Amino acid sequence: MGFAQGNFASTKLHTVNNTKVLIIGAGPVGLTLACELARRDIPFRIIERCAVAPQGSRAKALQPRSLEILNDLGIAEDLMKIGSTELPYRKFQGNKMIGETPRTGFPRNDTRYPKTLLIPQPEVEKALRIKLQELGGSIEWATTLTDFKQSNNGINCQLENDRQHEAMHCSYMVACDGGKSSTRKKLGIDFVGETHQEEQLWVGDVEVAGLERDAWYNWLSPVFGIAFALFPFRNSNIWQLQAVMPADQDGNIPAPTLEGFNQLFKERTQMEGVRLTNSSWQSIYRVNIRRAERYRAGNAFIAGDAGHVHSIAGGMGMNTGIQDACNLGWKLAAVINGHADDRLLNTYGEERIPIADWLLATTSQRQKVMLDGAKTGKSGFETLGTNDTTQLNLNYRGSSLSKTGQSTINGLEAGDRAPDVQLTDGSWLSDQLRGTEWKLLLPGEEKLTALTDLVKVINTSDEHIREAYGGGEAAILIRPDGYIALIAASVQEVTKYLKQLNGL
Ligand SMILES: Cc1cc2nc3c(=O)[nH]c(=O)nc-3n(C[C@H](O)[C@H](O)[C@H](O)COP(=O)(O)OP(=O)(O)OC[C@H]3O[C@@H](n4cnc5c(N)ncnc54)[C@H](O)[C@@H]3O)c2cc1C
């Protein structure tokens, strides 16, 4: 395997030419992509501007679809042990508790992860870093992409760390460098949308003396909707704090401090005997609703927050980014390995941009419903977790890769996520679906003749698979990222589909 080259050791300019993919940014999205490439033996490098991983809690909701992806990478079960799934929303007006809304559960039997996992983002990143290391990859810390130029045969990049400059060449580059992505700007890709100066929050991590760690505390207000919120993490002393801050006429809010947190808490909650201490992170969060106008420019791609930013209501930003990386990873590998035509890479934007548009619209809507509800002292919290926010229902039905053929089964169509199902022996279909290959659910013993080493055949004799997949008579081809590519009446149709991938 030709993985990361390690940190720079000397001040000499050197050039590394065998890198197929340069990943910019080691947040959750860059890390997921790195794992996807590492497990397919693709030579890549992943660089990160920061010298160490950030510790602020940031994303705290890991959605069921992301858990399925992380299960495929083999890390979801470890995360389940440190997060929680049952934390009610406890509501106050001033120092008076006015009620409690339980977290909504979604009784579905087509996933082993029906509930949102509440866990701080650094834990997700840590698990991905450990997985990446197991797969032989490593992050180049304190290393920044400073410039690049595309040519006919790839991209020439300039990297910098505090000791040296480096020129390197890669075939593809993926900007996972966050909402302020300098790579996106240099690519000339517009970030279309708006900034809501009037919606700014203080966010931070604190310890809290005087409150039980058994609920997500929210202080409702007719002015702010939610005037103050405190969210405890399991297996940790930390609580995430959020408080709406009115901006001055220039659109600025004061810098957050622990003293400021305590003062605001007192003003807005009138709670006695509660003290915020040991703040390990303080930041300002501004609501931006924006989407990159395209996800590809030449051989460069955009993923995660670099492609979409929006309200945090519903907890889906990091999740959508992880799902971007999962969509792009297998496609880059297939093209680099010569198993698919370069045009496969155009389906990344074709499939993921409609999801980003849905995301921007739905999170704005949820934010409004929640805040309007909170302003009137009613709930509104139900809108934060719905069947949609599980992201299990998102699909690629409209994609050029989805070939319905003659069949739909049990309402399933090509482009849908392949449902998981618990088998008669108690194991899950996802145990068999795990891995980098395509999967073919087949009722009989027929043989495939195209790209057979890339396709794992799974027999559908188990009655629970037959029920979930409509009697088990069709041949169902599942993509490496877990979405149905084709529902076919014969293996010949599957062969034809796979052969066409090379010429799409
Ligand atoms: C308070 C808060 C709560 C949130 N809650 C949720 C939630 O519940 N659920 C959810 O899904 N999301 C949530 N989010 C959003 C989530 O944090 C982001 O969507 C997520 O971090 C995006 O991941 P990313 O990898 O795309 O970008 P980032 O996490 O921003 O990572 C980008 C990385 O690229 C690096 N970088 C930038 N430029 C360069 C360069 N030129 N060279 C090298 N490296 C570079 C940066 O240092 C950074 O480490 C929340 C965010 C906040 C602030």
The ligand as an SDF file (V2000), in Angstrom:
LIG
                    3D

 53 58  0  0  0  0  0  0  0  0999 V2000
  -22.2840   23.7990   17.7350 C   0  0  0  0  0  0  0  0  0  0  0  0
  -22.3380   22.8680   16.5760 C   0  0  0  0  0  0  0  0  0  0  0  0
  -23.2020   21.7740   16.6190 C   0  0  0  0  0  0  0  0  0  0  0  0
  -23.2920   20.9140   15.5320 C   0  0  0  0  0  0  0  0  0  0  0  0
  -24.1390   19.8450   15.6150 N   0  0  0  0  0  0  0  0  0  0  0  0
  -24.1720   18.9410   14.6190 C   0  0  0  0  0  0  0  0  0  0  0  0
  -24.9200   17.7310   14.7560 C   0  0  0  0  0  0  0  0  0  0  0  0
  -25.5520   17.4860   15.7840 O   0  0  0  0  0  0  0  0  0  0  0  0
  -24.8980   16.8330   13.7300 N   0  0  0  0  0  0  0  0  0  0  0  0
  -24.1730   17.0570   12.5980 C   0  0  0  0  0  0  0  0  0  0  0  0
  -24.1950   16.1940   11.7040 O   0  0  0  0  0  0  0  0  0  0  0  0
  -23.4210   18.1820   12.4470 N   0  0  0  0  0  0  0  0  0  0  0  0
  -23.4020   19.1250   13.4300 C   0  0  0  0  0  0  0  0  0  0  0  0
  -22.5910   20.2150   13.3200 N   0  0  0  0  0  0  0  0  0  0  0  0
  -21.8350   20.4260   12.0750 C   0  0  0  0  0  0  0  0  0  0  0  0
  -20.5060   19.6590   12.0440 C   0  0  0  0  0  0  0  0  0  0  0  0
  -19.6820   20.0820   13.0950 O   0  0  0  0  0  0  0  0  0  0  0  0
  -19.8480   19.8940   10.6830 C   0  0  0  0  0  0  0  0  0  0  0  0
  -20.8070   19.6190    9.6840 O   0  0  0  0  0  0  0  0  0  0  0  0
  -18.6230   18.9980   10.4800 C   0  0  0  0  0  0  0  0  0  0  0  0
  -17.5460   19.3670   11.3000 O   0  0  0  0  0  0  0  0  0  0  0  0
  -18.1400   19.0990    9.0230 C   0  0  0  0  0  0  0  0  0  0  0  0
  -17.0700   18.2200    8.8290 O   0  0  0  0  0  0  0  0  0  0  0  0
  -15.9820   18.4970    7.6760 P   0  0  0  0  0  0  0  0  0  0  0  0
  -15.0030   17.3770    7.7980 O   0  0  0  0  0  0  0  0  0  0  0  0
  -16.6810   18.7420    6.3930 O   0  0  0  0  0  0  0  0  0  0  0  0
  -15.3100   19.8870    8.0430 O   0  0  0  0  0  0  0  0  0  0  0  0
  -14.4660   20.3560    9.3850 P   0  0  0  0  0  0  0  0  0  0  0  0
  -14.9220   19.5400   10.5340 O   0  0  0  0  0  0  0  0  0  0  0  0
  -14.6260   21.7980    9.3890 O   0  0  0  0  0  0  0  0  0  0  0  0
  -12.9980   19.9110    9.0030 O   0  0  0  0  0  0  0  0  0  0  0  0
  -12.2490   20.5790    8.0050 C   0  0  0  0  0  0  0  0  0  0  0  0
  -10.7750   20.4350    8.3300 C   0  0  0  0  0  0  0  0  0  0  0  0
   -9.9910   20.9520    7.2370 O   0  0  0  0  0  0  0  0  0  0  0  0
   -8.8610   21.6220    7.7700 C   0  0  0  0  0  0  0  0  0  0  0  0
   -8.3680   22.5680    6.7300 N   0  0  0  0  0  0  0  0  0  0  0  0
   -8.9740   23.7050    6.2900 C   0  0  0  0  0  0  0  0  0  0  0  0
   -8.2520   24.2660    5.2880 N   0  0  0  0  0  0  0  0  0  0  0  0
   -7.1630   23.4820    5.1060 C   0  0  0  0  0  0  0  0  0  0  0  0
   -6.0450   23.5430    4.1990 C   0  0  0  0  0  0  0  0  0  0  0  0
   -5.9150   24.5290    3.2780 N   0  0  0  0  0  0  0  0  0  0  0  0
   -5.0950   22.5750    4.2650 N   0  0  0  0  0  0  0  0  0  0  0  0
   -5.2230   21.5790    5.1840 C   0  0  0  0  0  0  0  0  0  0  0  0
   -6.2630   21.4670    6.0580 N   0  0  0  0  0  0  0  0  0  0  0  0
   -7.2300   22.4000    6.0070 C   0  0  0  0  0  0  0  0  0  0  0  0
   -9.4060   22.2970    9.0240 C   0  0  0  0  0  0  0  0  0  0  0  0
   -8.3810   22.6020    9.9260 O   0  0  0  0  0  0  0  0  0  0  0  0
  -10.3780   21.2400    9.5640 C   0  0  0  0  0  0  0  0  0  0  0  0
   -9.7810   20.3650   10.4930 O   0  0  0  0  0  0  0  0  0  0  0  0
  -22.4910   21.1140   14.3860 C   0  0  0  0  0  0  0  0  0  0  0  0
  -21.6020   22.1950   14.3370 C   0  0  0  0  0  0  0  0  0  0  0  0
  -21.5180   23.0620   15.4230 C   0  0  0  0  0  0  0  0  0  0  0  0
  -20.5380   24.2060   15.3670 C   0  0  0  0  0  0  0  0  0  0  0  0
  1  2  1  0
  2  3  1  0
  2 52  2  0
  3  4  2  0
  4  5  1  0
  4 50  1  0
  5  6  2  0
  6  7  1  0
  6 13  1  0
  7  8  2  0
  7  9  1  0
  9 10  1  0
 10 11  2  0
 10 12  1  0
 12 13  2  0
 13 14  1  0
 14 15  1  0
 14 50  1  0
 15 16  1  0
 16 17  1  0
 16 18  1  0
 18 19  1  0
 18 20  1  0
 20 21  1  0
 20 22  1  0
 22 23  1  0
 23 24  1  0
 24 25  2  0
 24 26  1  0
 24 27  1  0
 27 28  1  0
 28 29  2  0
 28 30  1  0
 28 31  1  0
 31 32  1  0
 32 33  1  0
 33 34  1  0
 33 48  1  0
 34 35  1  0
 35 36  1  0
 35 46  1  0
 36 37  1  0
 36 45  1  0
 37 38  2  0
 38 39  1  0
 39 40  1  0
 39 45  2  0
 40 41  1  0
 40 42  2  0
 42 43  1  0
 43 44  2  0
 44 45  1  0
 46 47  1  0
 46 48  1  0
 48 49  1  0
 50 51  2  0
 51 52  1  0
 52 53  1  0
M  END
$$$$
